Amino acid sequence: MTIGPQLLEDCAKGDRKAQFVLYRHCFPMLMGVCRRYRKEEDEVKAMLNEGFLKLLDNLEKYRPEVPFEAWARRIMINVLIDDFRKNRKVKELIEHTDFTDIPLAEAGFDYNEADKQFDVEQLESFIQELPPVSQKVFNLFAIDGYTHREIGERLGISEGTSKWHLSFSRKRLQEQMQKALNSSRVI
């Protein structure tokens, strides 16, 4: 189903049936975005509803030359980032990490092997295990295409800190994938 201008116009006028049709259309895409940024199912649903309300409130700002799905995804990401900034805690910013393990390059792990060895759910679970700020930076950079400068501005961190979190996330994901591969070989 494509989203036509009449449906958006009806939604902007407050037509509840039209809003429900739009919600059903956007639900899978918005839910996917929320799940990348939140671990708890209750939080995912709450953020999805908040994002959809923001989308409805801003329908008059939508421009047809931009794909609706891209516009809706951007709104959802901004809602998630705003919520993160509003509720950020110092403990999310600090984490002790032991880097004494063998470098993964020596272990022979290649990023390109990930798509051959793991399904989407496994990869998503690896991302969910990252510390909160590192997870957000990884999602914003690797999945949503933000630059480090944009990430820094949105999360209230420096560009260098954003780069560190991305590097840390990549290393942690490599470690998780390598452990999963090693444990599957043992069995």
Secondary structure, 3 states (H helix, E strand, C coil): CCCCHHHHHHHHCCCHHHHHHHHHHHHHHHHHHHHHHCCCHHHHHHHHHHHHHHHHHCHHHCCCCCCHHHHHHHHHHHHHHHHHHHHCCHHHHCCCCCCCCCCHHHHCCCHHHHHHHCCHHHHHHHHHCCCHHHHHHHHHHHHCCCCHHHHHHHHCCCHHHHHHHHHHHHHHHHHHHHHHHHHHHHC
